[in-house]
């Protein structure tokens, strides 16, 4: 067995998914194994106590170990997966409207407990409490959105087939495993778990180890909201044990938000057993300021786009590509705003930029900055770690950044802004596309028609014109290239967590078939409804 280091938002190492002799087993052969022994056989003997060491939680403000959480034993893990599989049978048969009632209760708990959840995030990963309260509110919003719209999103579609009836329906997949990062410990989990539950799936959440407390809090929130015990469960596992869960035949889909290497290892493990995968693997989002842009508005928005969440966001603007004619004005406004940012204790409501979540992140920023400076980049502001306890790094601005430098080529996960000059609008788009990532892009111009044309040329999954890239429960979220595949949120994200089933009635007609493709009882014609006025 070999190991591949995880990307910066995960800990530990990711093992080779399955030994060859296991990978060759058919689904039915695996299913016939004793359930209690299956996890042990997948990766060899997993009984060594060293595999189940407690998970330490470091306080990023001080660097000290705050607490430790125990991992489940093989028997406890088996019990959780078994409970999820049994609950899916019941949960998937509950009408959508009743399933989503629980989501309204979850939304209330997020709003009432927002200060508490914000304090927990500040303690575990250093998020400023002001932003933690906003994250809790966003979680509530997502719950309410799916409570209101999930039933409509799941409506089956009649397909135009002459002489027969063909209906495409959206059915739950089953047990869905979410491998989630630490940077938005509540929101990242909610944005996959809530639509998954609304669609009739059940959820196993594997949070990043350093936000184990947030993961446990999520499970308690759903239980308190009345969701069944098996509908949402948190698995506090070190990363090397996740392949055990991915390989279990009762788990039918995996959603991963994290780094490229970790995501591809999960995809390989899931592919070996023919399971659906949804990947969001980070990005190096460009922020393009064209020659006709409102430069001041762009510069003001750029500060939030880069330094929100201490710059630890997959959709944070990372490469600021500014046309030469606008560069001086942009830098003047941008740097003046950056200098106003307050760095400090994340528990202080006045703090704008807290500590980085891990020591390793700070070391990575130093490497990326020093490597870029050696290649010709110039530090304008900041550039070195703050002395003293904790994992603090000051807001930093580096210009003269070019392709081939770490600050251009890599994902920069922290409060560092890379300034890149472009000779023209076309040159700015070319620089934006000179990246292996393709999550989102922010495009600034006063010409809506030109914006629409250029948006199609930028190789990303999302383009925001005259605004910063953001996630919103109403619209699809996801990227291209090494930023992953599949979509979260909105109608598209909900359907991503389902399987499309076709019901074809040969030689039939709409008469006698309801909108779900089911023959009607006693020949009653329900096709002429207000939704289908023919």
N, C-alpha and C positions, 0 to 999 in steps of 0.2 A: 504494500500500500504506500502511495506517495502522497505528499501534501503540497498544496499551492497556497501561498500567502493570500489572505483576504485583503480586499481593498480597504481604504482608510476608514470607512464607516462601519467596519465589522472587526471582530477580534478573533485571534487565534488562527487556525489554519483550516482549510477545507479539504477533506479527504477525497481520494479517488472514489467515485460514487458506489461502484459495485465490483467485487472481484469477478473475473471472467466467467467462472463456473456458475455464479449466481445470475449474471446478466443473461446467460443463455437459457435460463429456466423460463418456461412459459408462464403466463399469468395464472393458469389453472394449477400448475405445479406449485407455484409459490403459495397460492391460496390454500392448498392442501397441507402445507406445513402447519405444525402446531402453532397457534397464534402466540402462545406464551414464549416460544423459542425463536420466532421469526426474526425479531430485531437482533438477537444475538448472532444468528447465522449469517445475516446479510454482510456484516463487516468483520466476521471472525469473532473470537471470544471477546465480548465487551464487558466481562465481569471484573476487570481490574479496577480496584478502588481509585487509581490515579485518574481514570476517565471521568470521575464524578466529583472532582474537587469543588468546594464551594466557589461561587462566583463573587469576586470582590467588587464593591462599588466604591470608586474613588470620588471624593469631592473635588471637582475641577477648580474651585476657588482657592483651596488650600493644598491640594495634592495628597491629602491624607486619606487613608482607607476609612470609609464611613460605616460600612456594614458588609455582610456577606450573605448570599442567598444559596440555599441548598438546591442541587439538581435532583430531578426524579430518578429513582432507580429504574432498571429495565421493567420491573413489574408495575411500577407506578406509571411509567410511560405507556405501557401496554394497556393499562386500565383507562387512561385518558383517550387513547385512540379508539378503543372499543366503545367507550361511552359516546364518543362523537359519531361513530358509525351507526350505533343504535338510535341516537337522537335524530340523525338525518332522516331515517325512515318516518319518524313522526312529524318532524318539523316541515319536511317538504310537502306534506299533505295538508297542512294548515293553510287556509285561504290567505292570499297576499295581504288583504286588509287587516287581518288579525296579527300576522307576523309584524307588520309595520307599526302596530300599536305599541309594541315594545320600544321601537325607535323613538317615538315621541317621549316616552318615559326616560330614555337614555339622554335625550336632548335636555330635559329639565335638570337631570343630575349634573350634566356638564356645566350648565349655567349657574346652578346653585353652588357647586363645588369649585368654580373657576379659580378663586384665590388659592385653594388647597392644591389643585393640580398644578398651578403655576409655581408654587413653592417647591413642589416635588420635582418638576422639571429643572428649576434653578439649581437644586441640590445635586441632582444626578448628572445633568449634562451642561449646566451653566447658562441656560436660557434666561435672559432678563425677564423678570416677573411680568412686566408690562406686556411683553410679547407672549408670555405663557397664558395670560388671561385671554388674549386675542386668539390663540390657538384653541383654547377651550370653547370659545364662542363659535369658531369655525366648525369644530366638531359637532356642536349643537345644530348649526345650520345644515350640515350635511345630513344629519339624522332626520331633520324635518323635511328636507328636500325629498329624500327617498320615501319617507312616510306618505308624502303627498303624491308623488309621481311614479312610484315603482309599479303600481298596477297598470298604468297606461304604458309604461316602458315595456312591460312584459306581454302586452296584447299580441296574440298571434296575427300573422299576416296572410291574407288570401292571395294566392298566386294566380296569374292569368293563364290558365291551362284550358284550352278549348275542349269541350266535351267531357271534362272530368272536374273534380274538385281537388285542389291541392292547397294545403295550408301549412305554413311554417310556424311552429311554436317554439317557445323558449323555455327550456326546462333546466332545473338545477343540476349541477355537475355531481355534487356529493360533498365529501369532506375536503375543504380547501385549506391548505397550509400557507400562512403568510410569514415570510422571512423578512423582517422589517428592521430599519436602521434606527439610530438614536437621535437624529437631528430634529425630527418632529415626532417625538415618541407617542403622542396621542393621535395626531392628525394622520400620520402615515398609516397607522393601524386602522383608523376609522374609515379612511377612504377606500380601503379594500374590503374591510369586514362588513360595513353597513350595507353596501349593495349586494355583497355575497349573501348575507342573511335575508335581505329582502327578496332575493331571487329563490330562496328555499334551500340554500346550502347551509352547512355548519362550518365553524371556523376553529382552526388551531393557530394561535399566534406564537411565533418564536421572535421575541424582541431581542434587540442587541443587548449583550450582557450588562453593559454599563447603565442601562435604564430598566433593569429588572423590576424595580418598584413601580414604575409606570405601567409595565405590562401586567403586573398583578392588580393594580388599581383598575385597569380596564376590565378585567374579568369580574371584579367586584361590582363595577358599575352596571354591567349587563345583568348580573345576577340580581342586583337590587331593583333593576327595572323590570324584573319578572321573566326574563328569558330563561329557558330551561338550562339546567346545569351543563348539558352536553353541547349547547349551541355555540358557546364561545368559551374556549379554554386557552390559558396561557401556558406555554412550555418553556421553562427556564433551562435551556440547554446550552452548553458550549457549542460552538459552530461545528466542531468535528463530529458531533452526534446527529446533526440534522439529516444526513444521508439515510440514517435509519428510518426516519419518518417519511422522507421522500420515497423510499423504496417500498414502503408498506402498501399493499394493494388496496387497502381501505381508503387511502388518501388519493384523491382523483385529480387534483389540480394544485399547482404551486404558484403563488404570487411573490415576486422578489423585488425589493427596492434596495439597492446597494451598489457596490462597485462592479466593474466589468468582469474581473476574474472570478469573484464569488458568484455572480449571476450565471456565467457560462458553466461553472461547475454544477450549479443547481440544474441548469438546462440539460447538461449531459446526464446527470443522474435521473432526471425525469424522463428524458428521451429513451433511456435504456429500458424503461418500463411503460412506455407509450402514454405519458401523462401530459396534459395541457400545462403550458407555462406562460406566465405574464411577467415581463421583465422591464424594470425601470432602473437603468444603470448609470445615472448621473449625466453630467454634461459640462461643457465649457461654453456657456451661452454667450453669443455676441450681442452687444448693445450698439446698434449702428446709428450714428448721427450724420445725416446727409446734409448736403450743402444748403438746402432750403429749410432746414429744421428750425423750430423754435428752440434755440440753443439753451437758453436759460431754463426753460421748462424741462428739457432733456437732462441737464446737469443736476437739477434739483431731484428729479426722479431717480437719477443714477445713484445717488447716495443711498437711498433706501434699497434700490435693487441690488446693490453690492453688499451693504453692511447689515441688512436685516438678518436676524438670527446669527449675529457675529460672522456673517459670510458663510456659514455652514449650511448651505442649501444647494440642492441639485439644480434648481432653476434660478439661482442667484446670477445676475449679470457678472461675467468674469472677464470678458475681453471687450473693452470699450474702443470701438473702431470709429474714429472721428475723421471726417473729411478735413483736409488741411486748412481750408478757409475758415473752419469753425473751431479749430483746435485751441487757439489761445483763449477765446471767450469761454469755451467749455471748461478748460482747466481752471480758469480764474474762479468761476462760480462753484465748480465741483470741489476744489480744494478748500475754499472758504467754508463750505458746508461740512466737509470731513473734519476740519479742525474743531468744529463745535461738538462733535460726538463725545459723549462722556463714557470713559472706560472705567469699569469698577465692579463692585459686588453685584451679582445678578439678582440678589434678594432686595436690592434698593430700587424703588420704582423710578428713580431718576436715571438709572443706568441705561445707556444705549447699546454698548458693546460689552459683553461679559467675557469670561475666560473661554478658551477653546475646550472642547469636551475631553480631550486626551493630550497627554504629553507628546505622543507620537505625531499628532497633527501639527503641533508647534515645530517640531523638528523637521517635518516635511516642508513646511512653509519656508523655513530657513534654507533648506537645500534648494528649493525652487527659486527663491530670490537670488541666492548667491550664484547659482548656475546661470541665471539670466543676466546678472550684472557682469559676470566674466565674459559673456557673449556680447556685451554692448549695451544692455539696458541701464537705466539710471533711476536711482531712488530719489523721489521728490519729497515724500513724507514717510515717517516711520521706518520700517525695514528691519527692526531687531526686536527680539522678545523683551518684554518688560521684566525687570529684575524683581525678585521677591517670590513669595509663595504663590502657588496656583499656576495655571497654564495660560496666562494672559499674553496677548499679542496686539500691539497698537494698530489702529487703522493705517494702512500703508498704501501709497500711490507710487507706481513705477511706470515710467514712460520709456519711449524708444524700444518697446517690445516688438519683436518680429517672429515670424515662423521659425521653428528650430530651437527656440528657447523654451525651457520648462514652463514659464508663465504663459506661453501661448499654446503649447502642444498638450499640456496636461490639465486635468481638472484641479483647480486651486480651491481648496476647501478651507477658507478662512478669510479674514478681513483684509484682503490684498486686491487692489484694483490694477489691472494691466491696461495701459494706454497705448493704443496702436493708431498711427496716422495712416490715412488712406488718400491717394491722389485724386480720387473721384468717387462718385456714387457707385459706378460699376466696380471700381477697385475695392470699395468697402464690402460689397457683396462677395467678391472673389475671396477676400480675406476671411470673411465669415464662414465660407464653405471650406476653407483650408483647415479642416479639423476632422478627426475621426469620430467626434461626437455630433449629435444632432437632436438635442432635446427641444430647446426653445430659442427664440430670438426676439429682441425688442428693436423696432424700426421707427426712426423719428424723421418725419417729413411733413410738409404742409400740403402735399399734393396727394389726395386720396387715390386718384387713378394710378399714379406712379407707385404708390405704396402697394396697391393690389397687384401690379405687375411684378414688382420686386419680391413681394412675399412668396410668389410661386417659385422664384429662383433660389431662395434660401433653403438649404437642405436641412430642415428641422421638422419636428412634428407639430410645432405651434409657433405662430408669429403674432406678436402683439404690436399694433401700430400706435405710436404716441402713448404708450403705457408700458409698464414693466410686466414681465412674464409672471404669471401667477396660476395657482390651481383654484378651481371653482367647481362646486358640485354640479353645476348646470351644464358644463361643457366637457368634452373629452380631453384627456391629459395623457401625453406619452410622446416618445421620440422615435428617431430612426438611427441608422448606422449603429455605432457602439453604445448608443444611449438606450438600446433595447427595442422591444416590440410589444404590440398589444396596447390597449387603452384602458385607462381608469376613468371613473367619474362620468356623469351625465348618462344619457341613454346608452351610448356606445360602451361605456365602462360597465354598466349593469349587464348588458348582453354578453360582454366578454366573459363574464362569470357564469354563463349558461351554456348549454348545448342546444343547437338548433335541430328540432325534430320535424321531419316532413310527414304529414298524413295525406295520402293520395287515395281518393275514392274513384275508381275507374268507372267511367261512363256516368258519373253522378252530376249533380248540379248543386247550386247553392241551397236549393230547397231541401229541407230536411237535415241540414248540417248547421250547427251553430258556429260562432266565430272561433272556437277552439278547435274546429275540425272534427268534433264529435257528433256522431249521428244523434238526432234528436229523439226524445222519448215520444212514442205514440204518433210519430209522423208529424208532429206539430211544427209549422214553419215559423222559425224565429229569425229568418234572414232579413225580413223587412222591418228592421228596427230603425230608430233615429240615427244610429251609427251607420246603417246600410239602407238608404231610403229607396232602393230600386223598386 
